[in-house]
């Protein structure tokens, strides 16, 4: 095997390792993003329920005031 073939093989190996590391990091980032999205959706849902509860309390107070 000549020196150019060895160099090409070595470079290919290094690039494959770098690509694997980048893919793994991207996967971890995407996983965290989906987790954060789920948390945000739950918070929005909680806020919507709180708003509905406040509206119901307001309606009761208005009826009691009459």
C-alpha positions in Angstrom: 0.0 0.0 0.0 1.5 3.3 -1.0 1.7 6.4 1.2 -1.2 8.1 -0.6 -3.5 5.2 0.0 -2.5 5.1 3.7 -3.1 8.8 4.0 -6.5 8.5 2.3 -7.4 5.6 4.6 -6.4 7.5 7.6 -8.2 10.7 6.6 -11.3 8.6 5.9 -11.2 7.0 9.3 -10.8 10.4 11.0 -13.7 11.9 9.0 -15.9 8.9 9.9 -15.1 9.3 13.6 -15.8 13.1 13.4 -19.1 12.4 11.5 -20.2 9.9 14.2 -19.4 12.3 17.0 -21.3 15.1 15.2 -24.3 12.9 14.6 -24.4 11.8 18.2 -24.2 15.4 19.4 -27.0 16.4 17.0 -29.1 13.5 18.3 -28.6 14.5 21.9 -29.5 18.1 21.0 -32.7 17.0 19.2 -33.7 14.8 22.1 -33.2 17.7 24.5 -35.2 20.0 22.2 -38.1 17.6 22.1 -38.0 17.3 25.9 -38.1 21.0 26.3 -41.0 21.2 23.8 -43.0 18.7 25.9 -42.3 20.7 29.0 -43.4 23.9 27.3 -46.6 22.3 26.0 -47.4 21.1 29.5 -46.9 24.6 30.9 -49.2 26.1 28.2 -51.8 23.5 29.0 -51.5 24.4 32.7 -51.9 28.1 31.9 -55.0 27.4 29.8 -56.6 25.5 32.6 -55.8 28.3 35.0 -57.4 30.8 32.7 -60.5 28.6 32.4 -60.7 28.3 36.2 -60.4 32.1 36.6 -63.1 32.7 34.0 -65.4 30.3 35.9 -64.7 32.0 39.2 -65.3 35.4 37.6 -68.7 34.2 36.2 -69.7 32.9 39.7 -68.7 36.2 41.3 -70.7 38.1 38.7 -73.8 36.0 39.3 -73.4 36.4 43.1 -73.1 40.1 42.7 -76.5 40.3 40.9 
